[in-house]
Structure formats: C-alpha cells, structure tokens
Amino acid sequence: MSKEDFKNFAQKNPTLAKHVLRNEVTWQQLYEIYNIYGEDNNIWNSYLKDNQNNSITKVTPTNEKAFHELINMVKNVDLEKVRHGIEGVQKTISLIQDLGIGNKANNQEEYQNRPIYQHFDD
C-alpha cells in the first residue's frame, strides 16, 4: 500500500478529514490503519459510517438567509450615530483621565530623583 493509494482513499472518503479536524485521530494513525488493514476492512466502519451525510459546509437556504440578514444589518448602520457614540466615549475617557491626574497632583507630592553620589540623610 503506497501513500498515493492512501491519498486516493482519503479523497474518496472526506469524513476522514472531519475526524482529523475534530482531533479524534491523526492522519498518521489513519495511514497506519490503512497500511495494516487495507481499504476493505470493517475497522473503517466507525470512520466512514456518516459518509452519506457529507457535512462539508454547503450554502443552504438557512445559511444564505442568515448571511443576507447580516449584510442588511451592516447596510442599515448609521455611521453618523456610531461616530457620535465614539466621540462621547472619548470625551468620557478624557474627563476621567483629567479627574484622575488632578487628584494625583493634589494628593501626592511629586517624586524627585536624588543624585547618585548623594547619601541618605540620617
């Protein structure tokens, strides 16, 4: 059994990729099983049983509807209101910062570095 044979087998059975993406098994483990048992063993039943429900993401009417609703929501956003909201938040932050800095200056004296060559006064 060659690697090419395994690649062809994996391409024919896309549910194997689902198991790998869910971290249930690695490609190396699947290759080892393939190498030991081949394609036609019952061991593959647990990996291939939902092959009929090939769940590779397809655009379904519900997915398409949700996508269109999202696009319509984005289209209906009033950018002027968003800008005013952001400006309000910026003003609030600025006010809070000003209050914080003003209180700090009034309540604490500023730290003064002393020269390196000067010793502590005892």
C-alpha positions in Angstrom: 0.0 0.0 0.0 1.5 3.3 -1.1 1.0 6.8 0.1 -0.7 7.6 -3.1 -3.2 4.8 -2.6 -4.0 6.2 0.9 -4.4 9.8 -0.5 -6.9 8.5 -3.1 -8.7 6.6 -0.3 -8.9 9.7 1.8 -10.1 11.8 -1.1 -12.9 9.3 -1.7 -13.9 9.4 2.0 -14.0 13.0 3.2 -15.4 12.0 6.6 -11.8 11.0 7.5 -10.9 14.7 7.3 -13.7 15.5 9.8 -12.3 13.1 12.3 -8.9 14.6 11.9 -10.3 18.2 12.3 -12.1 17.2 15.5 -8.8 15.9 16.8 -10.2 12.4 17.2 -7.4 10.8 15.2 -4.3 12.0 13.2 -3.5 11.4 9.6 -0.6 9.3 10.7 -2.8 7.0 12.7 -5.2 6.7 9.7 -2.4 5.9 7.4 -1.1 3.2 9.8 -4.6 1.6 9.9 -4.8 1.8 6.2 -1.3 0.2 5.8 -2.1 -2.6 8.2 -5.8 -3.4 7.3 -6.3 -2.0 3.8 -9.4 -0.4 2.4 -11.9 -3.1 2.8 -11.7 -3.9 6.5 -14.5 -3.4 9.0 -12.3 -1.2 11.0 -13.2 1.7 8.7 -16.9 1.4 9.6 -16.6 3.7 12.6 -14.8 6.3 10.5 -16.9 6.1 7.3 -20.4 5.5 8.8 -21.5 9.1 8.3 -20.1 9.2 4.7 -23.6 9.6 3.3 -24.0 12.8 5.4 -21.0 14.5 3.8 -21.0 17.6 6.0 -18.6 19.7 4.1 -20.1 23.2 4.6 -22.5 23.9 1.9 -24.6 27.0 1.3 -28.0 26.1 2.5 -31.1 28.3 2.4 -30.8 29.0 6.1 -27.1 29.9 5.9 -27.8 32.1 2.9 -30.7 33.8 4.7 -28.5 34.5 7.8 -25.8 35.9 5.6 -28.2 38.2 3.8 -29.6 39.4 7.2 -26.1 40.1 8.4 -25.4 42.1 5.2 -28.6 44.1 5.6 -27.8 44.9 9.2 -24.4 46.3 8.2 -26.0 48.3 5.4 -28.5 49.8 7.9 -25.9 51.0 10.3 -26.0 54.8 10.7 -22.3 55.8 10.6 -23.1 59.3 12.0 -24.6 57.8 15.1 -21.6 55.5 15.5 -19.3 58.5 15.2 -21.2 60.5 17.8 -21.1 57.5 20.2 -17.4 57.1 19.8 -16.9 60.8 20.4 -19.0 60.6 23.6 -16.9 57.7 24.8 -13.7 59.6 24.0 -14.9 62.7 26.0 -15.9 60.5 28.9 -12.4 58.8 29.0 -10.8 62.2 28.7 -12.8 63.6 31.6 -12.0 60.6 33.8 -8.3 60.9 32.9 -8.3 64.6 33.8 -10.0 63.9 37.1 -7.5 61.2 37.9 -4.5 63.3 37.1 -5.9 66.3 39.0 -6.4 64.2 42.2 -3.0 62.7 41.9 -1.3 66.1 41.7 -3.3 67.4 44.7 -2.9 64.4 47.0 0.7 63.4 46.3 3.9 65.4 46.1 5.9 64.6 43.0 8.8 62.2 43.4 12.2 63.9 43.0 15.2 61.8 42.0 18.2 62.3 44.1 21.7 62.4 42.6 23.5 59.1 42.6 26.5 60.5 44.6 24.4 61.8 47.5 23.8 59.6 50.5 20.7 59.4 52.6 20.4 62.0 55.4 20.3 60.2 58.8 
